[in-house]
């Protein structure tokens, strides 16, 4: 099992620290460094900055939002980043959610599965450097009846095929991801529930495409915190979990809330959402069961973290992306180093 890191969103006051974390991960032999975007920092700019100041670690978008860019623009960005980084870029895509898609980008959040499939088709074709033509429900290239003509990408990516990941949570999206992508970006993964909540759907998609799980990258993001008091460490992630389970999306369409329900927390997920949407964020955080946080993070001593890593590897994870937590840079770097130590202790390095 390989290790990655996720720097999250830029601009949260820890930007200089984030670069130091990425550089230390590069030195320690981590496989990939991911960066996110929502409606603040954009992922490609951050990744180009990190790639310019690291040597070996891959850089990946987790995610570049589909409603934010035309697919040909995404292909251009991916090819440019792969070229500038010397073949170290991984393209992670996702549809985001209805609030961001429609509120920030002005793009209707409709038919997300069909839109994703078509988007990936165009991006892949553009990056082959063939002349780009496409006739679909959401995009037609070139536009008919006008001056447009089929063009081909002029930038040469370092690799013939840039790895393409999709952020997936729901069963249908997971199945399609298995069918059309090289990897799945997962969030809130509990090792004991990973097969039922994610991998069986991914596997079905692979089988539909005549493929196996060989070479497919199962890549969940897992917060990591080092220390003696597991309950105190878990409390650090209560606001983060409450935000996603309670407030990331609308009452009717919150993918993270639905995931918590599929893991057996139906009543708790409803209470968290009710309190969060009513403005009681502290109450929402307090309503999160300790077991939900503990099963979706790596907390405690190096030995306990190693046991958690063994469980993820046994469940089918191939790249475990860590989000090292701490109140200071030194604490985050210590957590990062604990990750490699735990991997070795678990016999997974």
C-alpha positions, 0 to 999 in steps of 0.5 A: 500500500502506498501513502499520499497526503492531502493538503486540502484547501489553500488560503486557510492560514497554513500555506507556508506550512503546507509547502513544508508538509509537501516537501517533507512528504517528498523527502519521506517517499510519499507517493502523491500530494493532492490539493482541493478546490471548492470556491476559494483556491484552485487546485492547478495553481497550488499543484504547479507551485508544489511541483516546482518545489518538490522532486519526486512526489506526484501532484494530483487534483482532488478534485478539479471541479467539472462545472468549473471548466470546459473539458478541453480546458481541463485536458490543456491544464492536465497536459501542461501540469504533466509536462511542467512536473516531468510526468508527475501529475494525476487528474482527479475530477468530480461534479462537486455539489448542487450548491457550488455548481449552481451557486458559484459556477451557474451550471445546472446540477443535472444528470451528473453521471452522464455529464461526468462520462461525457466529460471524461470521454472528451478529456481523454480524447483531447489528451491523445492529441487527436483532432477533437470532435464530439457529439453528445448530450452536453457538448458538441465539438466543433459547434455546428454551423459555425467557423469552428474546426476540429483542433488538436492539443499542441502540448505534449504530456510527458506520459501517454496516459495521465492517470484519471481519478473520479471522486465518488460516493454514491453507488452509481457514481462508484460503479461508473468510476470503476468503468471509466477511470483509473482510480477512485477518490474516496472520503470518510472511509471506514475499513470495515464498511469499505466493501459494502459502501464502495468497492463492490460498486467499483468492482461491478463497474470494472466487470462491466468494462471487462476489467479487473481491479488490477491496476485500479487505484483505491485512494481514500483520504484519511485524517491522521493525528498522533497522540495518547488520548484517542478521544481528545484526538477524535474531538479535533475532527468533530467540526470537519465531520459535522461540516460534511455530514451536516452541512455539505449540500442541501437537506435532500442532497447531501452525499456525505450524510447518505454515506454515514447512513449507509454505514449504519448511522441513520439516526445520528446522521439526521440529528447532525444535519438537523442541528447543523442546518439550524445553525447549531454547529456545536450541537451538530459536532457534539452529536457525532458518535466517537465511533464514526470519527474513529473508524474514518481516521487514524488516531493514537500511537504509531502502533494503533495507526499501524493496525488501522493501516493493516485494516485499510490494506486488507479492505482493498486500499491501494493508496492511503492518502493522509491528512496529517493534523496538528496545531503547529507545523512540528505536530503536522510533520511528526504526524507525517513521519508517523505515517511512514513509521506505521506503514513500515511497522504494519509491514506494508512499505 
